[in-house]
Structures are given as C-alpha cells and as structure tokens.
Amino acid sequence: MLFGETYKDSSVSSGREPGIINNRTPEPGHTDVFSVFPNPTTGNIKLRTGTGDSEVLKYELYDMTGMMIQKDKIEGPETLITMEHLAASLYFLKVKRENSTLMMFKIIKN
C-alpha cells in the first residue's frame, strides 16, 4: 500500500470500531497490526497495537514541516495520544521499534 491511500481497518467491517479509517504506510517486512482512531480527530487519538511481542515500541508525532512534536513509549495494547493542544492540521504518526519505523499514519486534526 502506498502512503496516502485510504486503508479501512478490518475492525470496521467486524463492527468493533465503526468509522476507523486510517491513511497508513506499512514498512516492508513487518506484519505487525496497528490502528489509530478516531481519524480525523478533534482531540485525542488512540493507538492500538496488535504486535503480541514484548519488545519496546514507541511513537513519534510530526507536524507537516517534519518537526517532531511529541514522542513516548507504547506500553500496552492501547495508547492514548493527546492532541487537544495542537492546531487543526495534518500530522504524521510513526510507530517504531528501536530505530526501525514499523508504520506511519497520516492523522487529520480538525
């Protein structure tokens, strides 16, 4: 899948989380499952991981200029990412393991 294509999370069709639609780019060779919701958002987002492993994951949030504006560890299957204080814009969320980017999401903040 190319960056910018619309990806409909499989949980949408199962009825677990209606309306989850993510623009995301998986990195080659990684089969981990991630989702972000709600997207677009007016406040906070949740990052759901389905990796099933105990390796340390982290996220990095970037603005449209490429400046990292927030980062933290991912310590469970669901992580709350605060965006209430950010201006309405387009943001990029990277999920990383060590120095490797596993997934990148395009997040719309209204």
Biopython code that builds the backbone (N, CA, C, O; Angstrom):
import numpy as np
from Bio.PDB.StructureBuilder import StructureBuilder

atoms = [
    (1, "MET", "N", (0.839, -1.163, 0.000)),
    (1, "MET", "CA", (0.000, 0.000, 0.000)),
    (1, "MET", "C", (0.889, 1.232, 0.000)),
    (1, "MET", "O", (1.877, 1.272, 0.733)),
    (2, "LEU", "N", (0.572, 2.215, -0.784)),
    (2, "LEU", "CA", (1.344, 3.441, -0.874)),
    (2, "LEU", "C", (0.845, 4.447, 0.134)),
    (2, "LEU", "O", (-0.324, 4.432, 0.520)),
    (3, "PHE", "N", (1.748, 5.332, 0.565)),
    (3, "PHE", "CA", (1.351, 6.372, 1.509)),
    (3, "PHE", "C", (0.288, 7.249, 0.880)),
    (3, "PHE", "O", (0.402, 7.634, -0.283)),
    (4, "GLY", "N", (-0.738, 7.563, 1.638)),
    (4, "GLY", "CA", (-1.804, 8.401, 1.124)),
    (4, "GLY", "C", (-3.016, 7.632, 0.658)),
    (4, "GLY", "O", (-4.080, 8.219, 0.464)),
    (5, "GLU", "N", (-2.878, 6.306, 0.468)),
    (5, "GLU", "CA", (-4.038, 5.512, 0.117)),
    (5, "GLU", "C", (-4.892, 5.332, 1.368)),
    (5, "GLU", "O", (-4.372, 5.323, 2.484)),
    (6, "THR", "N", (-6.162, 5.193, 1.184)),
    (6, "THR", "CA", (-7.047, 5.000, 2.317)),
    (6, "THR", "C", (-7.090, 3.527, 2.666)),
    (6, "THR", "O", (-7.307, 2.682, 1.797)),
    (7, "TYR", "N", (-6.887, 3.221, 3.921)),
    (7, "TYR", "CA", (-6.910, 1.856, 4.425)),
    (7, "TYR", "C", (-8.072, 1.742, 5.389)),
    (7, "TYR", "O", (-8.172, 2.527, 6.331)),
    (8, "LYS", "N", (-8.930, 0.801, 5.175)),
    (8, "LYS", "CA", (-10.043, 0.573, 6.082)),
    (8, "LYS", "C", (-9.671, -0.585, 6.973)),
    (8, "LYS", "O", (-9.511, -1.714, 6.510)),
    (9, "ASP", "N", (-9.533, -0.304, 8.254)),
    (9, "ASP", "CA", (-9.137, -1.291, 9.235)),
    (9, "ASP", "C", (-10.139, -2.444, 9.233)),
    (9, "ASP", "O", (-11.339, -2.217, 9.079)),
    (10, "SER", "N", (-9.669, -3.656, 9.400)),
    (10, "SER", "CA", (-10.553, -4.820, 9.376)),
    (10, "SER", "C", (-11.579, -4.779, 10.496)),
    (10, "SER", "O", (-12.621, -5.426, 10.395)),
    (11, "SER", "N", (-11.309, -4.030, 11.565)),
    (11, "SER", "CA", (-12.264, -3.952, 12.659)),
    (11, "SER", "C", (-13.512, -3.182, 12.260)),
    (11, "SER", "O", (-14.547, -3.315, 12.913)),
    (12, "VAL", "N", (-13.438, -2.368, 11.190)),
    (12, "VAL", "CA", (-14.616, -1.641, 10.739)),
    (12, "VAL", "C", (-15.671, -2.617, 10.251)),
    (12, "VAL", "O", (-16.840, -2.512, 10.624)),
    (13, "SER", "N", (-15.268, -3.559, 9.423)),
    (13, "SER", "CA", (-16.230, -4.496, 8.875)),
    (13, "SER", "C", (-16.751, -5.468, 9.921)),
    (13, "SER", "O", (-17.827, -6.042, 9.751)),
    (14, "SER", "N", (-16.001, -5.660, 11.001)),
    (14, "SER", "CA", (-16.456, -6.577, 12.046)),
    (14, "SER", "C", (-17.370, -5.880, 13.037)),
    (14, "SER", "O", (-17.971, -6.532, 13.890)),
    (15, "GLY", "N", (-17.484, -4.559, 12.935)),
    (15, "GLY", "CA", (-18.373, -3.815, 13.803)),
    (15, "GLY", "C", (-17.779, -3.444, 15.148)),
    (15, "GLY", "O", (-18.475, -2.855, 15.975)),
    (16, "ARG", "N", (-16.512, -3.768, 15.400)),
    (16, "ARG", "CA", (-15.915, -3.459, 16.701)),
    (16, "ARG", "C", (-15.680, -1.971, 16.887)),
    (16, "ARG", "O", (-15.942, -1.456, 17.974)),
    (17, "GLU", "N", (-15.211, -1.275, 15.904)),
    (17, "GLU", "CA", (-14.903, 0.151, 15.994)),
    (17, "GLU", "C", (-15.400, 0.835, 14.736)),
    (17, "GLU", "O", (-14.601, 1.076, 13.831)),
    (18, "PRO", "N", (-16.681, 1.160, 14.635)),
    (18, "PRO", "CA", (-17.184, 1.760, 13.403)),
    (18, "PRO", "C", (-16.488, 3.068, 13.095)),
    (18, "PRO", "O", (-16.247, 3.889, 13.980)),
    (19, "GLY", "N", (-16.174, 3.245, 11.845)),
    (19, "GLY", "CA", (-15.623, 4.514, 11.386)),
    (19, "GLY", "C", (-14.122, 4.633, 11.444)),
    (19, "GLY", "O", (-13.601, 5.723, 11.205)),
    (20, "ILE", "N", (-13.398, 3.577, 11.747)),
    (20, "ILE", "CA", (-11.946, 3.676, 11.770)),
    (20, "ILE", "C", (-11.445, 3.632, 10.334)),
    (20, "ILE", "O", (-11.568, 2.621, 9.642)),
    (21, "ILE", "N", (-10.895, 4.722, 9.916)),
    (21, "ILE", "CA", (-10.275, 4.772, 8.596)),
    (21, "ILE", "C", (-8.927, 5.440, 8.781)),
    (21, "ILE", "O", (-8.846, 6.542, 9.322)),
    (22, "ASN", "N", (-7.883, 4.788, 8.341)),
    (22, "ASN", "CA", (-6.531, 5.297, 8.519)),
    (22, "ASN", "C", (-5.826, 5.419, 7.186)),
    (22, "ASN", "O", (-6.006, 4.590, 6.294)),
    (23, "ASN", "N", (-5.036, 6.443, 7.062)),
    (23, "ASN", "CA", (-4.082, 6.531, 5.971)),
    (23, "ASN", "C", (-2.764, 6.100, 6.586)),
    (23, "ASN", "O", (-2.253, 6.755, 7.495)),
    (24, "ARG", "N", (-2.220, 5.014, 6.100)),
    (24, "ARG", "CA", (-1.035, 4.482, 6.740)),
    (24, "ARG", "C", (-0.101, 3.868, 5.726)),
    (24, "ARG", "O", (-0.505, 3.495, 4.625)),
    (25, "THR", "N", (1.157, 3.771, 6.117)),
    (25, "THR", "CA", (2.168, 3.159, 5.285)),
    (25, "THR", "C", (2.883, 2.086, 6.082)),
    (25, "THR", "O", (3.632, 2.415, 7.001)),
    (26, "PRO", "N", (2.680, 0.805, 5.762)),
    (26, "PRO", "CA", (3.440, -0.231, 6.442)),
    (26, "PRO", "C", (4.852, -0.309, 5.867)),
    (26, "PRO", "O", (5.055, -0.121, 4.668)),
    (27, "GLU", "N", (5.798, -0.580, 6.712)),
    (27, "GLU", "CA", (7.166, -0.728, 6.253)),
    (27, "GLU", "C", (7.349, -2.155, 5.733)),
    (27, "GLU", "O", (6.771, -3.089, 6.288)),
    (28, "PRO", "N", (8.144, -2.335, 4.679)),
    (28, "PRO", "CA", (8.356, -3.674, 4.111)),
    (28, "PRO", "C", (8.888, -4.654, 5.150)),
    (28, "PRO", "O", (9.764, -4.315, 5.945)),
    (29, "GLY", "N", (8.355, -5.861, 5.135)),
    (29, "GLY", "CA", (8.848, -6.915, 6.006)),
    (29, "GLY", "C", (8.218, -6.965, 7.382)),
    (29, "GLY", "O", (8.546, -7.853, 8.169)),
    (30, "HIS", "N", (7.309, -6.027, 7.704)),
    (30, "HIS", "CA", (6.686, -6.008, 9.020)),
    (30, "HIS", "C", (5.232, -6.424, 8.895)),
    (30, "HIS", "O", (4.505, -5.935, 8.031)),
    (31, "THR", "N", (4.813, -7.341, 9.774)),
    (31, "THR", "CA", (3.445, -7.841, 9.724)),
    (31, "THR", "C", (2.651, -7.448, 10.966)),
    (31, "THR", "O", (1.547, -7.950, 11.177)),
    (32, "ASP", "N", (3.200, -6.556, 11.789)),
    (32, "ASP", "CA", (2.503, -6.114, 12.983)),
    (32, "ASP", "C", (1.217, -5.382, 12.595)),
    (32, "ASP", "O", (1.127, -4.793, 11.518)),
    (33, "VAL", "N", (0.232, -5.428, 13.482)),
    (33, "VAL", "CA", (-1.051, -4.806, 13.222)),
    (33, "VAL", "C", (-1.203, -3.586, 14.122)),
    (33, "VAL", "O", (-1.068, -3.686, 15.341)),
    (34, "PHE", "N", (-1.484, -2.432, 13.515)),
    (34, "PHE", "CA", (-1.676, -1.192, 14.253)),
    (34, "PHE", "C", (-2.906, -0.488, 13.711)),
    (34, "PHE", "O", (-3.236, -0.614, 12.532)),
    (35, "SER", "N", (-3.592, 0.265, 14.590)),
    (35, "SER", "CA", (-4.677, 1.120, 14.129)),
    (35, "SER", "C", (-4.712, 2.368, 14.994)),
    (35, "SER", "O", (-4.283, 2.363, 16.148)),
    (36, "VAL", "N", (-5.238, 3.445, 14.402)),
    (36, "VAL", "CA", (-5.365, 4.731, 15.086)),
    (36, "VAL", "C", (-6.803, 5.187, 14.913)),
    (36, "VAL", "O", (-7.357, 5.113, 13.817)),
    (37, "PHE", "N", (-7.417, 5.666, 16.015)),
    (37, "PHE", "CA", (-8.795, 6.146, 15.932)),
    (37, "PHE", "C", (-9.053, 7.148, 17.036)),
    (37, "PHE", "O", (-8.376, 7.079, 18.062)),
    (38, "PRO", "N", (-9.983, 8.071, 16.899)),
    (38, "PRO", "CA", (-10.674, 8.394, 15.651)),
    (38, "PRO", "C", (-9.762, 9.191, 14.729)),
    (38, "PRO", "O", (-8.890, 9.921, 15.199)),
    (39, "ASN", "N", (-9.950, 9.062, 13.471)),
    (39, "ASN", "CA", (-9.166, 9.785, 12.479)),
    (39, "ASN", "C", (-10.069, 10.079, 11.288)),
    (39, "ASN", "O", (-10.436, 9.167, 10.547)),
    (40, "PRO", "N", (-10.432, 11.353, 11.099)),
    (40, "PRO", "CA", (-9.958, 12.585, 11.728)),
    (40, "PRO", "C", (-10.397, 12.690, 13.194)),
    (40, "PRO", "O", (-11.309, 11.999, 13.645)),
    (41, "THR", "N", (-9.708, 13.585, 13.918)),
    (41, "THR", "CA", (-9.981, 13.798, 15.329)),
    (41, "THR", "C", (-10.114, 15.283, 15.639)),
    (41, "THR", "O", (-9.619, 16.133, 14.898)),
    (42, "THR", "N", (-10.782, 15.579, 16.733)),
    (42, "THR", "CA", (-10.830, 16.956, 17.226)),
    (42, "THR", "C", (-10.071, 17.066, 18.535)),
    (42, "THR", "O", (-9.930, 18.159, 19.083)),
    (43, "GLY", "N", (-9.579, 15.939, 19.040)),
    (43, "GLY", "CA", (-8.871, 15.927, 20.321)),
    (43, "GLY", "C", (-7.814, 14.862, 20.353)),
    (43, "GLY", "O", (-6.828, 14.924, 19.620)),
    (44, "ASN", "N", (-8.020, 13.876, 21.209)),
    (44, "ASN", "CA", (-7.043, 12.805, 21.388)),
    (44, "ASN", "C", (-7.291, 11.665, 20.405)),
    (44, "ASN", "O", (-8.383, 11.513, 19.856)),
    (45, "ILE", "N", (-6.243, 10.870, 20.202)),
    (45, "ILE", "CA", (-6.369, 9.655, 19.400)),
    (45, "ILE", "C", (-5.881, 8.480, 20.240)),
    (45, "ILE", "O", (-5.162, 8.655, 21.223)),
    (46, "LYS", "N", (-6.282, 7.291, 19.837)),
    (46, "LYS", "CA", (-5.791, 6.070, 20.466)),
    (46, "LYS", "C", (-5.033, 5.273, 19.430)),
    (46, "LYS", "O", (-5.486, 5.103, 18.298)),
    (47, "LEU", "N", (-3.882, 4.792, 19.831)),
    (47, "LEU", "CA", (-3.063, 3.919, 19.000)),
    (47, "LEU", "C", (-3.214, 2.510, 19.550)),
    (47, "LEU", "O", (-2.866, 2.246, 20.701)),
    (48, "ARG", "N", (-3.728, 1.614, 18.734)),
    (48, "ARG", "CA", (-3.906, 0.224, 19.139)),
    (48, "ARG", "C", (-2.830, -0.622, 18.463)),
    (48, "ARG", "O", (-2.625, -0.546, 17.252)),
    (49, "THR", "N", (-2.149, -1.429, 19.277)),
    (49, "THR", "CA", (-1.106, -2.308, 18.747)),
    (49, "THR", "C", (-1.565, -3.747, 18.866)),
    (49, "THR", "O", (-2.263, -4.114, 19.811)),
    (50, "GLY", "N", (-1.177, -4.539, 17.922)),
    (50, "GLY", "CA", (-1.503, -5.953, 17.944)),
    (50, "GLY", "C", (-0.267, -6.782, 17.684)),
    (50, "GLY", "O", (-0.329, -7.815, 17.017)),
    (51, "THR", "N", (0.857, -6.327, 18.211)),
    (51, "THR", "CA", (2.119, -6.989, 17.912)),
    (51, "THR", "C", (2.283, -8.300, 18.639)),
    (51, "THR", "O", (2.869, -9.239, 18.101)),
    (52, "GLY", "N", (1.770, -8.382, 19.867)),
    (52, "GLY", "CA", (1.881, -9.623, 20.628)),
    (52, "GLY", "C", (3.284, -9.935, 21.109)),
    (52, "GLY", "O", (3.531, -11.030, 21.615)),
    (53, "ASP", "N", (4.217, -8.990, 20.962)),
    (53, "ASP", "CA", (5.559, -9.261, 21.475)),
    (53, "ASP", "C", (5.894, -8.249, 22.568)),
    (53, "ASP", "O", (5.198, -7.251, 22.754)),
    (54, "SER", "N", (6.961, -8.532, 23.272)),
    (54, "SER", "CA", (7.312, -7.708, 24.424)),
    (54, "SER", "C", (8.400, -6.685, 24.109)),
    (54, "SER", "O", (8.900, -6.021, 25.017)),
    (55, "GLU", "N", (8.767, -6.551, 22.856)),
    (55, "GLU", "CA", (9.791, -5.575, 22.508)),
    (55, "GLU", "C", (9.282, -4.170, 22.766)),
    (55, "GLU", "O", (8.079, -3.917, 22.716)),
    (56, "VAL", "N", (10.194, -3.265, 23.038)),
    (56, "VAL", "CA", (9.823, -1.886, 23.330)),
    (56, "VAL", "C", (9.444, -1.172, 22.035)),
    (56, "VAL", "O", (10.223, -1.106, 21.085)),
    (57, "LEU", "N", (8.221, -0.642, 22.029)),
    (57, "LEU", "CA", (7.752, 0.169, 20.910)),
    (57, "LEU", "C", (7.623, 1.605, 21.379)),
    (57, "LEU", "O", (7.449, 1.870, 22.568)),
    (58, "LYS", "N", (7.708, 2.525, 20.437)),
    (58, "LYS", "CA", (7.491, 3.931, 20.759)),
    (58, "LYS", "C", (6.774, 4.577, 19.591)),
    (58, "LYS", "O", (6.727, 4.030, 18.489)),
    (59, "TYR", "N", (6.213, 5.760, 19.852)),
    (59, "TYR", "CA", (5.614, 6.537, 18.776)),
    (59, "TYR", "C", (6.257, 7.901, 18.721)),
    (59, "TYR", "O", (6.767, 8.406, 19.721)),
    (60, "GLU", "N", (6.227, 8.493, 17.542)),
    (60, "GLU", "CA", (6.701, 9.856, 17.318)),
    (60, "GLU", "C", (5.656, 10.565, 16.478)),
    (60, "GLU", "O", (5.195, 10.029, 15.470)),
    (61, "LEU", "N", (5.279, 11.775, 16.893)),
    (61, "LEU", "CA", (4.288, 12.572, 16.188)),
    (61, "LEU", "C", (4.994, 13.768, 15.559)),
    (61, "LEU", "O", (5.720, 14.499, 16.232)),
    (62, "TYR", "N", (4.772, 13.958, 14.257)),
    (62, "TYR", "CA", (5.426, 15.019, 13.493)),
    (62, "TYR", "C", (4.386, 15.968, 12.913)),
    (62, "TYR", "O", (3.274, 15.560, 12.577)),
    (63, "ASP", "N", (4.763, 17.248, 12.800)),
    (63, "ASP", "CA", (3.884, 18.189, 12.106)),
    (63, "ASP", "C", (4.204, 18.163, 10.614)),
    (63, "ASP", "O", (5.052, 17.393, 10.163)),
    (64, "MET", "N", (3.515, 19.013, 9.856)),
    (64, "MET", "CA", (3.682, 18.998, 8.399)),
    (64, "MET", "C", (5.064, 19.458, 7.938)),
    (64, "MET", "O", (5.464, 19.172, 6.810)),
    (65, "THR", "N", (5.795, 20.166, 8.796)),
    (65, "THR", "CA", (7.135, 20.609, 8.424)),
    (65, "THR", "C", (8.186, 19.530, 8.682)),
    (65, "THR", "O", (9.349, 19.685, 8.310)),
    (66, "GLY", "N", (7.766, 18.431, 9.326)),
    (66, "GLY", "CA", (8.699, 17.357, 9.643)),
    (66, "GLY", "C", (9.308, 17.468, 11.017)),
    (66, "GLY", "O", (10.179, 16.674, 11.371)),
    (67, "MET", "N", (8.862, 18.456, 11.817)),
    (67, "MET", "CA", (9.386, 18.617, 13.163)),
    (67, "MET", "C", (8.675, 17.656, 14.111)),
    (67, "MET", "O", (7.446, 17.594, 14.147)),
    (68, "MET", "N", (9.474, 16.900, 14.886)),
    (68, "MET", "CA", (8.882, 16.011, 15.879)),
    (68, "MET", "C", (8.320, 16.867, 17.007)),
    (68, "MET", "O", (9.029, 17.696, 17.575)),
    (69, "ILE", "N", (7.052, 16.666, 17.328)),
    (69, "ILE", "CA", (6.417, 17.486, 18.358)),
    (69, "ILE", "C", (6.028, 16.687, 19.599)),
    (69, "ILE", "O", (5.667, 17.263, 20.625)),
    (70, "GLN", "N", (6.103, 15.365, 19.505)),
    (70, "GLN", "CA", (5.731, 14.545, 20.649)),
    (70, "GLN", "C", (6.281, 13.140, 20.433)),
    (70, "GLN", "O", (6.314, 12.646, 19.306)),
    (71, "LYS", "N", (6.715, 12.493, 21.525)),
    (71, "LYS", "CA", (7.140, 11.098, 21.446)),
    (71, "LYS", "C", (6.976, 10.467, 22.806)),
    (71, "LYS", "O", (7.012, 11.146, 23.832)),
    (72, "ASP", "N", (6.795, 9.153, 22.805)),
    (72, "ASP", "CA", (6.638, 8.438, 24.067)),
    (72, "ASP", "C", (6.724, 6.935, 23.794)),
    (72, "ASP", "O", (6.688, 6.498, 22.643)),
    (73, "LYS", "N", (6.838, 6.153, 24.873)),
    (73, "LYS", "CA", (6.828, 4.697, 24.783)),
    (73, "LYS", "C", (5.397, 4.213, 24.622)),
    (73, "LYS", "O", (4.450, 4.845, 25.089)),
    (74, "ILE", "N", (5.264, 3.084, 23.954)),
    (74, "ILE", "CA", (3.988, 2.377, 23.848)),
    (74, "ILE", "C", (4.098, 1.213, 24.826)),
    (74, "ILE", "O", (4.892, 0.295, 24.622)),
    (75, "GLU", "N", (3.299, 1.257, 25.888)),
    (75, "GLU", "CA", (3.468, 0.269, 26.952)),
    (75, "GLU", "C", (2.301, -0.689, 27.112)),
    (75, "GLU", "O", (2.232, -1.412, 28.106)),
    (76, "GLY", "N", (1.397, -0.709, 26.167)),
    (76, "GLY", "CA", (0.268, -1.625, 26.271)),
    (76, "GLY", "C", (-0.413, -1.762, 24.927)),
    (76, "GLY", "O", (0.056, -1.216, 23.928)),
    (77, "PRO", "N", (-1.517, -2.489, 24.897)),
    (77, "PRO", "CA", (-2.210, -2.702, 23.630)),
    (77, "PRO", "C", (-2.923, -1.459, 23.106)),
    (77, "PRO", "O", (-3.279, -1.398, 21.929)),
    (78, "GLU", "N", (-3.137, -0.457, 23.983)),
    (78, "GLU", "CA", (-3.791, 0.769, 23.537)),
    (78, "GLU", "C", (-3.138, 1.958, 24.231)),
    (78, "GLU", "O", (-2.993, 1.973, 25.454)),
    (79, "THR", "N", (-2.745, 2.956, 23.440)),
    (79, "THR", "CA", (-2.055, 4.128, 23.956)),
    (79, "THR", "C", (-2.830, 5.375, 23.591)),
    (79, "THR", "O", (-3.174, 5.573, 22.425)),
    (80, "LEU", "N", (-3.114, 6.227, 24.580)),
    (80, "LEU", "CA", (-3.783, 7.499, 24.347)),
    (80, "LEU", "C", (-2.732, 8.537, 23.963)),
    (80, "LEU", "O", (-1.745, 8.721, 24.675)),
    (81, "ILE", "N", (-2.947, 9.209, 22.843)),
    (81, "ILE", "CA", (-2.037, 10.261, 22.383)),
    (81, "ILE", "C", (-2.801, 11.573, 22.418)),
    (81, "ILE", "O", (-3.790, 11.742, 21.705)),
    (82, "THR", "N", (-2.342, 12.500, 23.248)),
    (82, "THR", "CA", (-3.015, 13.780, 23.433)),
    (82, "THR", "C", (-2.693, 14.720, 22.288)),
    (82, "THR", "O", (-1.529, 15.017, 22.019)),
    (83, "MET", "N", (-3.746, 15.189, 21.612)),
    (83, "MET", "CA", (-3.583, 16.151, 20.513)),
    (83, "MET", "C", (-4.470, 17.376, 20.713)),
    (83, "MET", "O", (-4.531, 18.245, 19.844)),
    (84, "GLU", "N", (-5.161, 17.451, 21.854)),
    (84, "GLU", "CA", (-6.079, 18.561, 22.113)),
    (84, "GLU", "C", (-5.392, 19.918, 22.012)),
    (84, "GLU", "O", (-5.998, 20.886, 21.550)),
    (85, "HIS", "N", (-4.149, 19.997, 22.435)),
    (85, "HIS", "CA", (-3.405, 21.254, 22.458)),
    (85, "HIS", "C", (-2.846, 21.649, 21.092)),
    (85, "HIS", "O", (-2.298, 22.742, 20.948)),
    (86, "LEU", "N", (-2.971, 20.795, 20.102)),
    (86, "LEU", "CA", (-2.399, 21.061, 18.778)),
    (86, "LEU", "C", (-3.406, 21.753, 17.865)),
    (86, "LEU", "O", (-4.615, 21.558, 17.991)),
    (87, "ALA", "N", (-2.896, 22.553, 16.956)),
    (87, "ALA", "CA", (-3.735, 23.261, 15.987)),
    (87, "ALA", "C", (-4.318, 22.284, 14.969)),
    (87, "ALA", "O", (-3.767, 21.209, 14.730)),
    (88, "ALA", "N", (-5.428, 22.674, 14.383)),
    (88, "ALA", "CA", (-6.016, 21.879, 13.309)),
    (88, "ALA", "C", (-5.019, 21.831, 12.153)),
    (88, "ALA", "O", (-4.577, 22.867, 11.657)),
    (89, "SER", "N", (-4.673, 20.621, 11.734)),
    (89, "SER", "CA", (-3.667, 20.449, 10.690)),
    (89, "SER", "C", (-3.544, 18.963, 10.357)),
    (89, "SER", "O", (-4.313, 18.132, 10.840)),
    (90, "LEU", "N", (-2.576, 18.661, 9.537)),
    (90, "LEU", "CA", (-2.223, 17.294, 9.186)),
    (90, "LEU", "C", (-0.969, 16.922, 9.966)),
    (90, "LEU", "O", (-0.016, 17.699, 10.026)),
    (91, "TYR", "N", (-0.972, 15.733, 10.564)),
    (91, "TYR", "CA", (0.160, 15.255, 11.352)),
    (91, "TYR", "C", (0.542, 13.854, 10.877)),
    (91, "TYR", "O", (-0.250, 13.167, 10.231)),
    (92, "PHE", "N", (1.748, 13.449, 11.203)),
    (92, "PHE", "CA", (2.243, 12.124, 10.845)),
    (92, "PHE", "C", (2.667, 11.413, 12.121)),
    (92, "PHE", "O", (3.430, 11.956, 12.919)),
    (93, "LEU", "N", (2.173, 10.205, 12.306)),
    (93, "LEU", "CA", (2.462, 9.405, 13.486)),
    (93, "LEU", "C", (3.268, 8.181, 13.056)),
    (93, "LEU", "O", (2.806, 7.370, 12.254)),
    (94, "LYS", "N", (4.480, 8.062, 13.602)),
    (94, "LYS", "CA", (5.332, 6.904, 13.318)),
    (94, "LYS", "C", (5.319, 5.969, 14.509)),
    (94, "LYS", "O", (5.422, 6.408, 15.655)),
    (95, "VAL", "N", (5.191, 4.674, 14.237)),
    (95, "VAL", "CA", (5.341, 3.632, 15.244)),
    (95, "VAL", "C", (6.690, 2.995, 14.984)),
    (95, "VAL", "O", (6.977, 2.551, 13.872)),
    (96, "LYS", "N", (7.531, 2.952, 16.041)),
    (96, "LYS", "CA", (8.907, 2.496, 15.861)),
    (96, "LYS", "C", (9.277, 1.415, 16.855)),
    (96, "LYS", "O", (8.750, 1.356, 17.966)),
    (97, "ARG", "N", (10.190, 0.568, 16.434)),
    (97, "ARG", "CA", (10.859, -0.417, 17.291)),
    (97, "ARG", "C", (12.343, -0.158, 17.112)),
    (97, "ARG", "O", (12.881, -0.321, 16.017)),
    (98, "GLU", "N", (12.997, 0.242, 18.176)),
    (98, "GLU", "CA", (14.393, 0.670, 18.130)),
    (98, "GLU", "C", (14.523, 1.791, 17.098)),
    (98, "GLU", "O", (13.882, 2.830, 17.250)),
    (99, "ASN", "N", (15.330, 1.610, 16.058)),
    (99, "ASN", "CA", (15.482, 2.651, 15.036)),
    (99, "ASN", "C", (14.707, 2.350, 13.764)),
    (99, "ASN", "O", (14.894, 3.015, 12.746)),
    (100, "SER", "N", (13.846, 1.358, 13.821)),
    (100, "SER", "CA", (13.098, 0.941, 12.645)),
    (100, "SER", "C", (11.647, 1.437, 12.718)),
    (100, "SER", "O", (10.959, 1.213, 13.713)),
    (101, "THR", "N", (11.193, 2.109, 11.664)),
    (101, "THR", "CA", (9.800, 2.540, 11.586)),
    (101, "THR", "C", (8.964, 1.369, 11.105)),
    (101, "THR", "O", (9.208, 0.823, 10.029)),
    (102, "LEU", "N", (7.970, 0.982, 11.911)),
    (102, "LEU", "CA", (7.099, -0.143, 11.576)),
    (102, "LEU", "C", (5.877, 0.309, 10.794)),
    (102, "LEU", "O", (5.387, -0.406, 9.920)),
    (103, "MET", "N", (5.378, 1.527, 11.120)),
    (103, "MET", "CA", (4.151, 2.020, 10.492)),
    (103, "MET", "C", (4.136, 3.536, 10.593)),
    (103, "MET", "O", (4.649, 4.125, 11.545)),
    (104, "MET", "N", (3.531, 4.153, 9.577)),
    (104, "MET", "CA", (3.335, 5.604, 9.622)),
    (104, "MET", "C", (1.890, 5.893, 9.256)),
    (104, "MET", "O", (1.382, 5.391, 8.254)),
    (105, "PHE", "N", (1.227, 6.711, 10.081)),
    (105, "PHE", "CA", (-0.157, 7.099, 9.869)),
    (105, "PHE", "C", (-0.234, 8.582, 9.539)),
    (105, "PHE", "O", (0.545, 9.380, 10.061)),
    (106, "LYS", "N", (-1.158, 8.946, 8.686)),
    (106, "LYS", "CA", (-1.491, 10.349, 8.430)),
    (106, "LYS", "C", (-2.696, 10.654, 9.316)),
    (106, "LYS", "O", (-3.740, 10.013, 9.187)),
    (107, "ILE", "N", (-2.557, 11.629, 10.214)),
    (107, "ILE", "CA", (-3.606, 11.983, 11.156)),
    (107, "ILE", "C", (-4.144, 13.365, 10.817)),
    (107, "ILE", "O", (-3.375, 14.312, 10.649)),
    (108, "ILE", "N", (-5.462, 13.480, 10.717)),
    (108, "ILE", "CA", (-6.095, 14.767, 10.435)),
    (108, "ILE", "C", (-6.683, 15.289, 11.732)),
    (108, "ILE", "O", (-7.524, 14.637, 12.352)),
    (109, "LYS", "N", (-6.234, 16.473, 12.141)),
    (109, "LYS", "CA", (-6.763, 17.131, 13.350)),
    (109, "LYS", "C", (-7.644, 18.274, 12.889)),
    (109, "LYS", "O", (-7.169, 19.212, 12.249)),
    (110, "ASN", "N", (-8.932, 18.199, 13.216)),
    (110, "ASN", "CA", (-9.894, 19.258, 12.863)),
    (110, "ASN", "C", (-9.994, 20.276, 13.974)),
    (110, "ASN", "O", (-10.752, 21.240, 13.861)),
]
sb = StructureBuilder()
sb.init_structure("model")
sb.init_model(0)
sb.init_chain("A")
sb.init_seg("    ")
for serial, (resi, resn, name, xyz) in enumerate(atoms, 1):
    if name == "N":
        sb.init_residue(resn, " ", resi, " ")
    sb.init_atom(name, np.array(xyz, "f"), 0.0, 1.0, " ", f" {name:<3s}", serial, name[0])
structure = sb.get_structure()
